[in-house]
Amino acid sequence: MRKFSVIFLILSLILVTAIIKNSTKRIDDEIFVIEESLRDLKKDLENIKLEYEYLSSAEKLLKFQEKYFDNELIKKDIKEIKIIEKEADQLIIKKLKLNNN
């Protein structure tokens, strides 16, 4: 009887170890996939940030204006900008509301 309980205990420990090992491997695989996805997303974010900062800098915008638009672009006073909305087949013109910080 004692041999049977020792053998049963050893077999149950082996089974539990195998189950834990398999679940740990599955979790490690999921973590690896998520980390790879995050790595790709971080790389895309860095590229988009670089592109945004490069294209939206004031110096670059002025160079693009000179290069591509010559005198087609004119400065507008921000108070002259209006919002056009369409409601029930009518156009409604509203003033642009600015937050003064």
C-alpha positions as CSV (number, residue, x, y, z in Angstrom):
1,M,0.0,0.0,0.0
2,R,2.8,2.3,0.8
3,K,4.6,1.6,-2.5
4,F,1.3,2.4,-4.3
5,S,1.0,5.8,-2.6
6,V,4.6,6.7,-3.3
7,I,4.2,5.8,-7.0
8,F,0.9,7.6,-7.2
9,L,2.5,10.7,-5.6
10,I,5.5,10.6,-8.0
11,L,3.2,10.2,-11.1
12,S,0.9,13.0,-9.9
13,L,3.9,15.3,-9.4
14,I,5.2,14.5,-12.9
15,L,1.7,15.2,-14.4
16,V,1.4,18.5,-12.5
17,T,4.9,19.5,-13.6
18,A,4.1,18.7,-17.2
19,I,0.9,20.8,-17.1
20,I,2.6,23.7,-15.5
21,K,5.4,23.5,-18.0
22,N,3.0,23.5,-21.0
23,S,1.0,26.4,-19.7
24,T,4.1,28.4,-18.9
25,K,5.4,27.7,-22.5
26,R,2.1,28.9,-23.9
27,I,2.2,32.1,-21.8
28,D,5.8,32.7,-22.9
29,D,4.8,32.3,-26.6
30,E,1.9,34.8,-26.1
31,I,4.3,37.3,-24.4
32,F,6.8,36.9,-27.2
33,V,4.1,37.6,-29.9
34,I,2.8,40.7,-27.9
35,E,6.4,42.0,-27.5
36,E,7.1,41.7,-31.2
37,S,3.9,43.5,-32.0
38,L,4.8,46.3,-29.5
39,R,8.3,46.5,-31.1
40,D,6.7,47.0,-34.5
41,L,4.2,49.6,-33.2
42,K,7.0,51.5,-31.4
43,K,9.0,51.6,-34.6
44,D,6.0,52.9,-36.5
45,L,5.4,55.5,-33.8
46,E,9.0,56.7,-34.0
47,N,8.8,57.0,-37.8
48,I,5.5,58.9,-37.6
49,K,6.8,61.3,-34.9
50,L,9.9,62.0,-37.0
51,E,7.8,62.6,-40.1
52,Y,5.4,64.9,-38.2
53,E,8.2,66.9,-36.6
54,Y,10.0,67.2,-39.8
55,L,7.0,68.3,-41.9
56,S,5.4,70.5,-39.3
57,S,8.3,72.6,-38.3
58,A,7.9,76.3,-39.1
59,E,11.1,76.4,-41.1
60,K,10.1,73.5,-43.3
61,L,6.6,74.9,-43.9
62,L,8.1,78.2,-45.0
63,K,10.5,76.3,-47.4
64,F,7.6,74.3,-48.8
65,Q,5.7,77.5,-49.3
66,E,8.5,79.1,-51.2
67,K,9.3,76.0,-53.2
68,Y,5.8,74.9,-54.2
69,F,3.3,77.7,-53.7
70,D,5.3,80.9,-54.5
71,N,2.8,83.7,-53.8
72,E,-0.4,81.5,-53.7
73,L,-0.5,81.4,-49.9
74,I,-1.4,84.5,-47.9
75,K,-1.5,85.1,-44.2
76,K,-5.0,85.3,-42.6
77,D,-5.9,86.8,-39.3
78,I,-7.2,84.0,-37.1
79,K,-10.2,86.1,-36.2
80,E,-11.3,86.0,-39.9
81,I,-11.6,82.2,-39.9
82,K,-15.2,80.9,-39.8
83,I,-16.8,77.5,-39.4
84,I,-19.3,76.4,-42.0
85,E,-21.8,73.7,-40.9
86,K,-24.6,72.1,-42.9
87,E,-27.8,71.5,-41.0
88,A,-31.1,70.5,-42.7
89,D,-29.9,71.6,-46.2
90,Q,-28.8,75.0,-44.9
91,L,-25.3,76.4,-44.5
92,I,-24.7,78.0,-41.1
93,I,-21.6,80.2,-40.7
94,K,-20.2,80.5,-37.2
95,K,-17.2,82.3,-35.7
96,L,-14.2,80.2,-34.7
97,K,-14.0,80.0,-30.9
98,L,-10.6,80.2,-29.4
99,N,-9.4,79.2,-26.0
100,N,-7.2,81.9,-24.5
101,N,-4.7,80.2,-22.2
